[in-house]
Amino acid sequence: MTEQLDAGLVARRIAESDQVGEPRDPAEGREVGRARRRREDARLITGRTRWTDNIQLPGMLHVAFLRSPMAHARLTRVDVSAALAMPGVVAAFSGRDFDGEQGSLPCAWPVSEDVVIPDHPPMAVDRVRYVGEAVACVVATDRYKAADALEAVEADYEPLEAVLDMTEALADGAPAVHEAGNQAFTWKFSGGDAGAAFRDAPVVIDRTYVQQRLIPTAMEPRAVVAAPEGEGFTLYSATQIPHILRVMLALTTGIPEHLLRVVAPDVGGGFGSKLQVTAEEVLGLLLARRLGRPVKWTESRSEGNLTVHHGRDQIQRISLAAERDGRIRGVRVDLLADMGAYLMLVTPGVPLLGAFMYNGIYKMDAYDFTCTGVFTTKMPTDAYRGAGRPEATFAIERAVDELAAELGLDPVEVRRRNWISREEFPYTTVAGLTYDSGDYEAATERALALLGYDKLRAEQADRRERRDPVQLGIGVSTYTEMCGLAPSRVLGSLSYGAGGWEHATVRLLPTGKVEVVTGTSPHGQGHETSWSQIAADALGVPFEDVSVLHGDTAVSPRGMDTYGSRSLVVGGVAVLAACEKVKEKAKRLAAHLLEAADDDIEFADGVFRVRGTGLGGAGRTVQELALAAFAAHDLPDGFEPRLDADATFDPENFSFPHGTHLCAVEVDTETGTVAIRSYVAVDDVGRVVNPLIVEGQVHGGIAQGIGQALFEEAVYDPEGNLLTTTMADYLIPSAADLPDFVTDRTETPATSNPLGVKGVGEAGTIASTPAVVNAVVDALRPYGVHDVPMPCTPERVWRVLARSGASADRAGPTDTGPTGTGPADTGPADPRTGAGAADRAGAVRRDENDGGAQ
């Protein structure tokens, strides 16, 4: 059966690839749903495009920043005079030179009434709080002269004690990162009666997991060009948020918003790292204003690792109460979230985006969540692909596997006993969200068949029986996510500083071509292709006749930009709404020209006809009507001579894609090496606009999730120095490190928008990390191992096995139950108490309610 399904999947992929690039035939279907190659790729992958660093302006100068080598210190002196004498240097400044005008970098999400939002100067004035914080800058005629002149800047520091561990930061007497202390906020949320759910519960699983700190690594580094133009300024930036950036820069610098234009040219990746208002953007504008000339800054990769905001970095204590049959009664979560040294644009809100998702796809009676934000002397954290949702999914999916192990049940069966069934949608969860549609059964059954789940379980049992040194593990992750960051009223209730709406304009040009202006700002998602497909179908015009404009506040003045898997489910729907308004205008003009009543006009395949005349009846194409409107020779009274329209869409609910990801790994118990043998992802993202783009998004997301599970970690030394500043130190998985992914889809359309779409940009990252780690742990359960801290490197796996005694005496697996559950509970020590810190700072606690060894 599995072989037949695989063959069918291959046949469908071939059929889809055959469609790529083929002209549209209305008899064969519509644009939406076709696997078109991305039209923007021709320029992006050949380099015939405009990255920010490619921009060259007359008289442009180059900026380099001197950055603090200390994690925590008083800045007692900065002398730039010697740098001014260096060849090619035009200017040099310390933070004190901008003290009166640089303001404070904004935090747009004050999550609670008592949240502490410290001043965050773009360039430090009297104190530094993380390695890499800017303390001075040099402006020169080229970037190399600017970088060389940094060596002549003299800066003196009075060291202060670094604050690196969250639990120690909250202890009495800890060194203070800010005068107000090290606790940024505490945020609580609950649903149902958690006390009752846990009281006398037959089974309680209590685990602590660590989400290690990650460094977003977009293909294009951050870059900024700031140029004075007349009375105003134009800022070019490799950003995800040109519209938000414009507003925030106006508020920060005092430059009137109407005199500020922000352009996001082609942007080579972001993953949240460019969802930010950065020090370099603010200082670039201030330098351009002061010098009256364009200035450019482009980060090096090492500089980026130090100063691009980091992701994750949480300690998750999750408790799960259940019945003996596996039914979950309730979940408690106690979260410590590392804010780093400051609160950046949405820093405190990131962990709260996961607050509503720790219940996952499961039914339960009660839920209790507490998050404490903690200041440390590290680079601030902020949004990274998935932003709070991957962390939540990891914790609940790991805990459900632990429940299955405790009960001796198959992990898929435990999920079946708890998930929301297809008949129960729409379903309001214990966290208060209403999941509008879903079919977890279909996605899971498809994934199990594609993986050959039963056959792999049989092979696993055989290897355990033979005490094979290479053990097989199978990981399960059944996920849903809250995406399409909106609606505005909900965001307002969470104290978010902006709305969740999106804007689009559609213009029919006199020659019949179509311009779509979107407020979303792509950085690799293929908006130009997908938005063209939506407009082509809605207006009945050829795909090739549509162009999409974006990323420039002078061209697209209204928008809320791109993050949180919101572009299609909010921005794409705004495009559709604008198209519908254009058609309503065109219908009125068609009725006038055809001498019929408006209500007697119908539209099909791009042609307006009098109802009842059939396809052969007289009609007007939408392109013909565009020319007629432009000519204005015969228009209805009061009709403006144009066919264009604006639309804003603000959904009433989030969207909830879901799916099942399965991973099979082979773990060498002698060396600790983990090899992914097979990976299956079956996602349900609602209606699919472009299958090829969906495939790419899923593949990229899985790669990033596997990166967290097996490869990536930002590591600081005890003095607060980042040790992983290059790609030689911070390991990003390459294609050679990853398996072939088997991907497929089920489809339950969303009911929250007329396109029926749900979003896909973060799904792979959210689902893949727990699938991989569950597989690694599953392979090692016979040795009494219940966790391996991420990333599950060979050394970490080997150490966990050594601590269990398995790799030392080669005793082989212990006697196990149906899922390989052994009697021991071996894992790292508790990060809250500091026990085991010599093995790994901030390692994972593994004791807790199953009576295992510690």
C-alpha positions, 0 to 999 in steps of 0.5 A: 500500500505504501509503495502504491501511495508513493507512486501516486505522489510521484505521479502527481508531482510530475503532473504538477511540474508539467503544468509549470509555466504553461499558458492558461487554458480556461477549459482546464482550470483556473490560475489559483491552484496551478504550480507556476514557477515564481516570476520573480526568480528570473531576476533573483537567482541570476543577480539581475536585481536590486539588493540594498548593498547594490545601490550606488548613489552620487556622493555616497559615504560608508559607515562602520560601527565600533562595537562593545567587546564587553557584555556589561560595562560603564562606558567612561570615554570614547575618543574619535579624534584619531580616527578623523585623521585617517585616510578617507574619513569624513566624520566620526561620532560617539553615542554622546554626539547623538545623545539629544537626537537619537531617541530610543529604539521602539518596543511596540508591544507593552504586554502588561501594565507593569512591563519594564521598557528601558531606554534603548539608545541606538548608540550607547552613551554611558553604558553597554549591555551586550557584546556588539552594542554600537559605541561609535561610528566612522564615516568614510569614502569607502567601507574599507577605509571606514573599517580601518579607521575604527582601530583608531577610536579609543574607548574605555570601559569599566567592567560590570558583572555579566548576567547570562543565566535567567534563573540567576538573574531573578535571584536576590542580589543578582547584578542588575541589567537595568535600574528597575531590575532584571524582571521585564514582566510577568504575564498570566493566562488561564482557561478552566480549573487547572487545580481541579484537573491536576487534583488526584490526576492518575498520571502527571507528566512534569518536564522542563525543556530548553529552547536554545538561543538561535541566530537567524541567518538570512541569505542577504545580510542587513543593509541600509542606505539613507539619502537626503532628497529635497526636504525629506529622506529616502531610506533603503533597507533590507527590511520586512516592514517598510510601512511599520519602519516608516512610522517608527522612524518618524516617531524616533527621529522626529523626521515628519512621516510625510517627508520620509520614504522607506524602500524595501528593494528585493530582500534576500530572506528575513525569517523575522530577523528583518522584522525590526527597527534597528539601530543602524536604520536610525543612525543611518538617517541621522548621519544622512541628515547631519552630513547632507550626503547618502550613507550606506552600511552593510553588515558582515556575517560576523557582525550580523551574528552579534547584532541581528536579534536572536530567537527562542531562548526559553526555559519551559516547564510543562506539566500534563495531567491525564487519565490512565487511558491517555485522555489529557485533563489539563496542562500547566506551563511556566515559562522563562523567556530571555529578553536579552538586554533590551525590549526590541520591536515585539520582543516581549510579545513573542513568547505570548504568541505561543501562550494560546497554542500549548494546548495544541490540537488537543481537547482538555478541561483546563490550561494555565500559563505563566510567562516571566520575561527576563533581562540578561546581558545578551543580544535582545531576542525577538521574532524568529520563524514561527515566533512563539508557536514552535516553542509551544508546539515543541513542549506539548508534542514532547510532553504527549510523547512522554505521556505515551511512554508512561502509559506504554501506548503508541504515541500516535494512538495517544494523539488520536484519543485527544485530538479534536475530531473532524466533526467537532469543527469549529471548535473553541479551545481551552485557550479561547481560540476558535479553530474554524476547520481541520481534519487531523485524522486525514493528515495523520493517516496520509503521513503514516502511510507515506512513512510506512509507519507499521513497517518501521515499528517492526524494524525498530522492534527487531533492532532492539531485540538484536541489540543493534548499536544503531537504533531506529527512532520514529518521531511524531508531531501533530501540530496546528498554528495560529497565523495570519497575524490579525484581527486588529481587535484581538491584537489590541486586546493583547496591547499590540501597538498596531493593527492586523489589517492589510491593504491592496490597490488594483488598477486596470490600465488603459491597455488592459494590463493590471497593476496590483499594489500590495501592502505586504512586503515579500522577502522570498515568498513569491508574492508577485507570482501568487498575487498575479494568480489571484488577480488573473482569476478574479478579473479573467485576464491572462497571468502575464498581464498582471504586475505586482508593486510592493515594498516602497511607501511612495508606491504603496503608502498603506500596509502592515507588511510581512510576518506571522504567515499573514501575507496570503491570508490577509494581504492576498485576500485584500487583493481579491477584495480590491479585484471584486470592487474593480469588477463592480465598477466595470459591471456598471460601465458594461451595463451602460455600454450594453444598454442593460440594467446593472443587475442583468449583467453577469461576468465569466472568464473576463467578459461581461454579458447580458444575462441569458445571452450565453457565451455567444452573446455580445459582451465586453471584456474587462480590458475593453472596459478599461480602455473605454473608461480611460477614453471617457467618451461614453460613461454613465453619469458620475462615473470616474474615468478609471477602473481601479479600487482600494480594499482593506481586509481585517479578518475576524479570526486567525487562521489555523493550518495544521498537519502531521510530520513524521521523522525516522532517525538512526542513532549510533549509540557508540558515537552519538551520531544522528542520521535522518533516514526519512521525513514525511510532512503532510500539511493542511494549509487550506486552499493552495494558490500555488503548489510549487510555492507551498512546497518551497515554503514547507521545505525551507521551514523543515530545514530550519526546524531540523537546524534547531533540533540537530545543529544550531545554538548561539553559545556565550562564554561566562563573560558574555562573549558570543562564541558562535560569530561565524558560520564555522562556529554556528552550524547551519544545515546544508543540503548535504545534511538534510534528507529528501522530504516527502511532502503531501497535503490535505485540504480543509478550506478556511472559513475565515476568508473568501479564498479559504487559505490558511498560511504556510510560511512557518508551518514546517519550522513549527512542526519539524523540531519536535518530530526530530527530537521525538525520533531521537528520544524514541531511539534511545528510550530502551537505554532509559533516556527520556530527553536529549537537549537541543541541538542533539549533536553527537556529543550531546547524544553520547553524553546522555547515553554515557550518563545512563551507562548504556554506551559504557558497558554496551549492555544494550536496550533494557526490557521495554513495553510496546513503545520502548519505555524503559524504567530509567529516566536519564537526562540532563539536570535542572536549569532552574536550580543550576544542577548539572551546569558543568555538563551544560549551562541551562540543560534540561531537567528530566526527573519528574513524576515517573520516578526515574533516575536523575 
